[in-house]
Amino acid sequence: MALCRRYFPRLFAAVVALYLLTLLHVYRTRLWQLRATRHDISHLNHTRLRYVLQWTRRFSAPFDFMGEGNSAFVRNRCRHTNCYVTDDADYFLNQSDFDAIAFNGRDVIHLWPFQMPSGRTPRQKYIFGAMESPDNFPACDEALDGFFNWTWTYRLDSDFRWGYITIYDRSGAVVGPKIDMHWPPLDPVNDQLKWKLSGKTLAAAWFVSHCRTRRRREDFVAELQTELARYGLAVDVYGACGDLDCPRGERACDRLLERSYHFYLSFENSFAEDYVTEKLLTALDNYAVPIVYGAANYSRFLPPGSYLDARALGPAALARTMSELIANKSLYYEFFRWRNHYTYRETSSTDDVCRLCEMLNDDDRMAETTVWKDFRSWWNGAQYEENCT
């Protein structure tokens, strides 16, 4: 016992000293990292670096496009390259030193309040980033109302957009999609395009691998097949959910669609406002009329008379319309007038990533106090009650 009393103070002092040395080492390591970072990109002609902390996992979209450090901004040749991205919450001694903290929509909806950052400052921007729809990833926790300053999603009314589709005019200028999209009168289809379209012999194709969906698009297609059979027509289903095989994305499959099919089913697997994905491009890029199935206002994405809306028509009316258009080539050709005016492309991740750094370098936007007070209502939209009750 006496021996214990004799050596305990020394042992205690040694433990305290070791703890203090550990803290000093951590501090010096962080300081070295900061200096190294500044040295690595000291050639940048900017007033200072903008630091972004990825609070949730980085290996899912859109966070996986942000890279590490400023690599993504340099690689994409952004106008601003002085943004530094990390998923290390301990990069600074104080998390309030980050200019922005980004939250992936797939993950933040599952976090408890104690899993959120501490020590928030008014100048910081909390960013909600998402590419998936709230139909599959609803935000229901009331703590999310008034939590985010900026939104970075596919929705057209986000603070800045992470899109799937971009519309260009013939001069190459970006013109949409937009909430208030204006479509001018469209010029007639020329004879060369009519000749190209005249060789089609089959009704509709669908390349699909996700066979059971929340919005039961597969059930709609089954009903459509029954209705089309009355006219001697069918939807040819390729992939894991059908009897035909042609890996989507291969040029041979694109040529097949372009050469043979009048229509393509651009069916979304979930419903949400402005949720229009690259499925639409499969039809547009390959000279097929898109048949859309989703909750978006498609007039923001497509000119009138260039597509068929499956939900608005229903299986019976859709089958009848398809049959009429196949039988009347002149009417079918009219669906391609948009090609005289627009080009559709998959949105470049370059533009979206660069926009993040551009926002952080906008002193007026950074100084402005903005909060999404009714975030849950905005994000969930018309599905709020269904998703969150």
C-alpha positions as CSV (number, residue, x, y, z in Angstrom):
1,M,0.0,0.0,0.0
2,A,2.8,2.4,0.9
3,L,4.5,1.5,-2.4
4,C,1.4,2.4,-4.3
5,R,1.1,5.8,-2.5
6,R,4.8,6.4,-3.3
7,Y,4.6,5.8,-7.1
8,F,1.0,6.9,-7.9
9,P,1.9,10.6,-8.2
10,R,4.7,9.8,-10.6
11,L,2.5,7.6,-12.7
12,F,-0.2,10.2,-12.8
13,A,2.2,12.9,-13.8
14,A,3.6,10.6,-16.6
15,V,0.0,10.0,-17.9
16,V,-0.7,13.7,-17.9
17,A,2.5,14.5,-19.7
18,L,1.9,11.9,-22.3
19,Y,-1.6,13.3,-22.9
20,L,-0.2,16.8,-23.3
21,L,2.4,15.6,-25.7
22,T,-0.2,13.9,-27.8
23,L,-2.3,17.1,-28.0
24,L,0.8,19.0,-29.0
25,H,1.6,16.4,-31.7
26,V,-2.0,16.6,-33.1
27,Y,-1.8,20.4,-33.1
28,R,1.6,20.5,-34.9
29,T,0.4,17.9,-37.4
30,R,-2.7,20.0,-38.3
31,L,-0.6,23.1,-38.6
32,W,1.8,21.3,-40.9
33,Q,-1.1,20.0,-43.0
34,L,-2.5,23.6,-43.3
35,R,0.9,25.0,-44.3
36,A,1.5,22.2,-46.8
37,T,-1.9,22.8,-48.3
38,R,-1.2,26.5,-48.7
39,H,2.2,25.7,-50.1
40,D,0.8,23.2,-52.7
41,I,-1.6,25.7,-54.1
42,S,0.1,29.0,-53.2
43,H,0.4,29.8,-56.9
44,L,-3.3,30.5,-57.1
45,N,-4.2,34.2,-57.5
46,H,-7.0,34.3,-55.0
47,T,-7.3,36.2,-51.7
48,R,-7.6,33.0,-49.7
49,L,-8.7,29.4,-49.8
50,R,-12.3,28.3,-49.3
51,Y,-12.6,25.1,-47.2
52,V,-15.4,22.6,-47.7
53,L,-16.0,19.7,-45.2
54,Q,-17.9,16.7,-46.4
55,W,-19.8,15.8,-43.3
56,T,-21.3,12.6,-44.8
57,R,-19.7,9.9,-46.9
58,R,-17.9,11.1,-50.0
59,F,-18.2,7.9,-52.2
60,S,-21.7,8.5,-53.5
61,A,-23.0,11.1,-55.9
62,P,-22.7,14.0,-56.0
63,F,-19.9,14.0,-53.4
64,D,-17.7,11.6,-55.3
65,F,-17.4,14.3,-58.1
66,M,-15.9,16.8,-55.6
67,G,-12.6,14.9,-55.3
68,E,-10.1,15.7,-52.5
69,G,-8.3,19.0,-51.9
70,N,-8.7,21.2,-55.0
71,S,-8.1,18.4,-57.5
72,A,-11.5,18.4,-59.0
73,F,-11.5,22.2,-59.6
74,V,-8.0,22.0,-61.2
75,R,-8.9,18.9,-63.3
76,N,-12.1,20.5,-64.6
77,R,-10.4,23.8,-65.3
78,C,-12.8,25.8,-63.2
79,R,-12.6,29.6,-63.1
80,H,-12.0,29.3,-59.4
81,T,-9.7,26.6,-58.1
82,N,-9.1,27.9,-54.6
83,C,-11.6,25.6,-52.9
84,Y,-10.3,22.7,-50.8
85,V,-12.5,19.7,-50.1
86,T,-11.9,17.2,-47.2
87,D,-14.0,14.6,-45.3
88,D,-11.7,15.0,-42.3
89,A,-13.9,16.6,-39.6
90,D,-10.7,17.2,-37.5
91,Y,-8.8,19.0,-40.3
92,F,-9.2,22.2,-38.2
93,L,-9.2,22.3,-34.5
94,N,-12.5,24.1,-34.8
95,Q,-15.1,23.0,-37.4
96,S,-16.3,26.6,-37.5
97,D,-13.2,27.4,-39.5
98,F,-14.7,25.7,-42.6
99,D,-16.4,28.0,-45.1
100,A,-19.0,25.4,-45.9
101,I,-20.1,22.0,-44.6
102,A,-21.8,19.8,-47.2
103,F,-24.3,17.0,-46.4
104,N,-25.2,14.2,-48.8
105,G,-29.0,13.9,-49.1
106,R,-28.7,10.1,-49.0
107,D,-27.2,10.2,-45.5
108,V,-28.1,13.4,-43.6
109,I,-31.7,12.3,-43.4
110,H,-30.7,9.4,-41.2
111,L,-28.5,11.4,-38.7
112,W,-29.5,12.1,-35.1
113,P,-29.0,15.7,-33.8
114,F,-26.0,14.6,-31.8
115,Q,-24.3,13.4,-35.0
116,M,-24.5,16.9,-36.5
117,P,-21.6,19.5,-36.4
118,S,-21.1,21.6,-33.3
119,G,-20.0,25.2,-33.0
120,R,-21.8,26.6,-36.1
121,T,-21.1,30.2,-37.1
122,P,-23.4,32.5,-39.0
123,R,-20.9,32.9,-41.9
124,Q,-20.7,29.2,-42.6
125,K,-22.9,27.7,-45.4
126,Y,-24.5,24.4,-44.7
127,I,-25.2,22.7,-48.1
128,F,-27.7,20.0,-48.9
129,G,-26.5,18.1,-52.0
130,A,-28.5,15.4,-53.6
131,M,-29.1,13.6,-56.9
132,E,-31.5,11.0,-55.7
133,S,-35.2,11.8,-55.3
134,P,-37.1,12.3,-52.0
135,D,-39.4,9.5,-53.2
136,N,-36.6,7.1,-52.3
137,F,-34.8,9.3,-49.7
138,P,-37.4,11.5,-47.9
139,A,-36.4,14.1,-45.4
140,C,-38.8,13.9,-42.5
141,D,-36.9,15.0,-39.4
142,E,-38.2,18.4,-38.2
143,A,-34.6,19.3,-37.2
144,L,-33.8,19.7,-40.9
145,D,-36.2,22.7,-41.2
146,G,-34.0,25.8,-40.9
147,F,-30.8,23.8,-41.0
148,F,-29.5,24.3,-44.5
149,N,-28.4,27.6,-46.1
150,W,-27.9,26.3,-49.7
151,T,-29.4,23.5,-51.7
152,W,-27.4,21.8,-54.5
153,T,-29.8,19.3,-56.2
154,Y,-31.4,18.5,-59.6
155,R,-34.4,20.7,-58.7
156,L,-34.6,23.8,-60.8
157,D,-35.2,26.1,-57.9
158,S,-32.1,25.0,-56.0
159,D,-29.6,27.6,-55.0
160,F,-27.4,26.0,-57.5
161,R,-28.2,22.9,-59.6
162,W,-26.8,19.5,-59.9
163,G,-28.5,18.4,-63.1
164,Y,-29.0,15.4,-65.3
165,I,-29.9,17.2,-68.6
166,T,-28.9,20.4,-70.2
167,I,-30.6,22.0,-73.2
168,Y,-28.6,24.1,-75.8
169,D,-29.8,26.2,-78.6
170,R,-28.2,25.9,-82.1
171,S,-25.5,28.4,-81.2
172,G,-24.4,26.3,-78.3
173,A,-25.8,28.5,-75.5
174,V,-27.5,26.9,-72.5
175,V,-31.2,27.7,-72.6
176,G,-32.7,25.2,-70.1
177,P,-34.3,23.4,-68.5
178,K,-35.9,26.3,-66.6
179,I,-39.0,26.8,-64.4
180,D,-40.4,29.4,-66.9
181,M,-39.1,27.7,-70.0
182,H,-40.3,29.4,-73.2
183,W,-40.6,27.4,-76.4
184,P,-40.9,29.4,-79.6
185,P,-42.7,28.1,-82.7
186,L,-40.8,25.2,-84.2
187,D,-39.8,24.8,-87.8
188,P,-41.0,21.9,-89.9
189,V,-39.0,18.7,-90.2
190,N,-36.9,18.5,-93.4
191,D,-37.0,15.7,-95.9
192,Q,-33.7,14.2,-94.9
193,L,-34.9,13.6,-91.4
194,K,-38.3,12.2,-92.6
195,W,-36.4,9.7,-94.8
196,K,-34.3,8.6,-91.7
197,L,-37.5,8.1,-89.6
198,S,-39.4,6.4,-92.4
199,G,-37.6,3.1,-92.0
200,K,-38.8,2.4,-88.4
201,T,-40.9,-0.8,-88.1
202,L,-41.2,-1.6,-84.4
203,A,-43.4,0.1,-81.8
204,A,-41.4,0.8,-78.6
205,A,-38.3,-0.3,-76.7
206,W,-37.4,-0.2,-73.0
207,F,-34.0,-0.9,-71.6
208,V,-34.4,-1.6,-67.9
209,S,-32.7,-3.5,-65.1
210,H,-34.6,-2.2,-62.0
211,C,-37.6,-4.5,-62.2
212,R,-39.6,-3.6,-59.0
213,T,-40.0,0.1,-58.3
214,R,-41.8,2.2,-55.7
215,R,-44.1,3.8,-58.3
216,R,-44.8,0.5,-60.0
217,R,-43.9,1.5,-63.5
218,E,-43.6,-2.2,-64.3
219,D,-47.3,-2.6,-63.7
220,F,-48.1,0.3,-66.0
221,V,-46.0,-1.4,-68.7
222,A,-47.8,-4.7,-68.2
223,E,-51.2,-2.9,-68.8
224,L,-49.8,-1.1,-71.8
225,Q,-48.7,-4.4,-73.3
226,T,-52.2,-5.7,-73.0
227,E,-53.6,-2.5,-74.7
228,L,-51.0,-2.5,-77.5
229,A,-51.8,-6.2,-78.3
230,R,-55.2,-5.0,-79.5
231,Y,-53.3,-3.2,-82.3
232,G,-50.8,-5.9,-83.0
233,L,-48.0,-3.9,-81.2
234,A,-45.8,-4.4,-78.3
235,V,-43.1,-2.9,-76.1
236,D,-39.8,-4.8,-76.5
237,V,-38.2,-5.0,-73.1
238,Y,-34.4,-5.4,-73.0
239,G,-32.2,-6.3,-70.0
240,A,-32.8,-8.0,-66.7
241,C,-36.6,-7.3,-66.7
242,G,-37.3,-8.6,-70.1
243,D,-36.8,-11.4,-72.6
244,L,-34.4,-9.5,-74.9
245,D,-30.7,-8.7,-74.4
246,C,-28.8,-5.6,-75.5
247,P,-26.6,-3.9,-72.9
248,R,-27.7,-0.3,-72.6
249,G,-25.0,2.2,-73.5
250,E,-23.5,0.0,-76.2
251,R,-23.5,1.6,-79.6
252,A,-25.2,-1.4,-81.2
253,C,-28.2,-0.9,-78.9
254,D,-28.3,2.8,-79.7
255,R,-28.3,2.0,-83.5
256,L,-31.1,-0.6,-83.0
257,L,-33.3,2.0,-81.2
258,E,-32.4,4.6,-83.8
259,R,-33.1,2.4,-86.8
260,S,-36.1,0.4,-85.7
261,Y,-38.2,1.8,-82.9
262,H,-40.8,4.6,-83.0
263,F,-40.9,5.1,-79.2
264,Y,-38.8,4.7,-76.1
265,L,-40.1,4.4,-72.6
266,S,-38.2,7.1,-70.6
267,F,-39.8,5.9,-67.3
268,E,-38.4,7.2,-64.0
269,N,-38.2,4.8,-61.1
270,S,-39.5,7.4,-58.6
271,F,-41.7,10.5,-58.6
272,A,-40.5,14.0,-57.6
273,E,-40.6,17.5,-59.0
274,D,-38.0,18.2,-61.7
275,Y,-36.7,14.6,-61.3
276,V,-35.9,13.9,-65.0
277,T,-32.8,11.8,-65.5
278,E,-30.7,10.6,-68.4
279,K,-33.4,8.1,-69.3
280,L,-34.9,10.9,-71.4
281,L,-31.7,11.2,-73.4
282,T,-31.8,7.6,-74.5
283,A,-34.9,8.5,-76.6
284,L,-33.8,12.0,-77.7
285,D,-30.2,10.9,-78.8
286,N,-31.5,8.0,-80.8
287,Y,-34.4,9.4,-82.8
288,A,-37.2,7.9,-80.8
289,V,-40.2,9.7,-79.3
290,P,-39.9,9.6,-75.6
291,I,-42.8,8.3,-73.6
292,V,-42.3,9.9,-70.1
293,Y,-43.5,8.6,-66.8
294,G,-42.8,10.8,-63.8
295,A,-43.9,13.6,-61.5
296,A,-42.0,16.4,-63.2
297,N,-43.6,19.2,-65.2
298,Y,-42.2,18.0,-68.5
299,S,-42.9,21.4,-70.3
300,R,-39.8,22.6,-68.4
301,F,-37.7,20.0,-70.3
302,L,-39.4,19.3,-73.6
303,P,-41.3,21.4,-76.2
304,P,-45.0,20.6,-76.6
305,G,-45.7,18.0,-79.2
306,S,-42.3,16.3,-78.8
307,Y,-43.3,13.5,-76.3
308,L,-46.1,11.4,-74.9
309,D,-47.0,11.6,-71.2
310,A,-47.9,8.1,-70.0
311,R,-49.4,9.2,-66.6
312,A,-51.6,11.8,-68.3
313,L,-52.9,9.4,-71.0
314,G,-53.1,6.1,-69.2
315,P,-52.4,2.7,-70.8
316,A,-55.5,2.6,-73.1
317,A,-55.2,6.1,-74.5
318,L,-51.4,5.8,-74.8
319,A,-51.6,2.6,-76.8
320,R,-54.2,4.1,-79.1
321,T,-52.1,7.2,-79.7
322,M,-49.0,5.1,-80.4
323,S,-50.9,3.1,-83.0
324,E,-52.3,6.2,-84.7
325,L,-48.8,7.8,-84.9
326,I,-47.2,4.7,-86.3
327,A,-50.0,4.5,-88.9
328,N,-49.7,8.2,-89.8
329,K,-46.1,9.0,-90.5
330,S,-46.8,12.7,-91.2
331,L,-48.1,13.1,-87.6
332,Y,-45.2,11.1,-86.3
333,Y,-42.6,13.3,-88.0
334,E,-44.0,16.4,-86.2
335,F,-42.6,15.1,-82.9
336,F,-39.1,15.8,-84.2
337,R,-39.5,19.5,-85.0
338,W,-37.4,20.3,-81.8
339,R,-34.3,19.1,-83.7
340,N,-34.2,22.2,-85.8
341,H,-33.6,24.3,-82.6
342,Y,-32.1,22.4,-79.7
343,T,-29.5,19.9,-78.6
344,Y,-29.8,17.8,-75.5
345,R,-26.8,16.6,-73.5
346,E,-26.2,14.9,-70.2
347,T,-25.1,17.6,-67.8
348,S,-21.4,17.8,-67.3
349,S,-20.1,17.2,-63.8
350,T,-17.5,19.8,-64.7
351,D,-20.1,22.6,-64.7
352,D,-21.7,21.5,-61.5
353,V,-18.5,21.0,-59.5
354,C,-17.2,24.4,-60.7
355,R,-20.4,26.1,-59.6
356,L,-19.7,25.0,-56.0
357,C,-16.4,26.9,-55.9
358,E,-17.9,29.8,-57.8
359,M,-20.6,30.2,-55.1
360,L,-18.0,30.1,-52.4
361,N,-16.1,32.8,-54.1
362,D,-19.1,35.1,-54.5
363,D,-18.7,37.5,-51.6
364,D,-22.2,38.8,-51.9
365,R,-23.7,35.3,-51.7
366,M,-21.5,34.3,-48.8
367,A,-22.4,37.5,-46.9
368,E,-26.1,37.0,-47.5
369,T,-28.1,35.2,-44.8
370,T,-30.3,32.5,-46.4
371,V,-32.0,29.6,-44.6
372,W,-34.4,27.0,-46.0
373,K,-36.9,27.3,-43.2
374,D,-39.5,24.9,-44.7
375,F,-36.9,22.5,-46.1
376,R,-38.9,19.3,-45.6
377,S,-42.0,20.7,-47.4
378,W,-39.8,21.9,-50.3
379,W,-37.7,18.8,-50.7
380,N,-40.5,16.2,-50.3
381,G,-43.0,18.3,-52.3
382,A,-46.3,16.7,-53.2
383,Q,-45.1,13.4,-51.6
384,Y,-44.5,14.9,-48.2
385,E,-47.6,13.4,-46.4
386,E,-47.1,10.1,-48.2
387,N,-43.4,9.9,-47.4
388,C,-43.4,11.2,-43.8
389,T,-46.5,9.8,-42.2
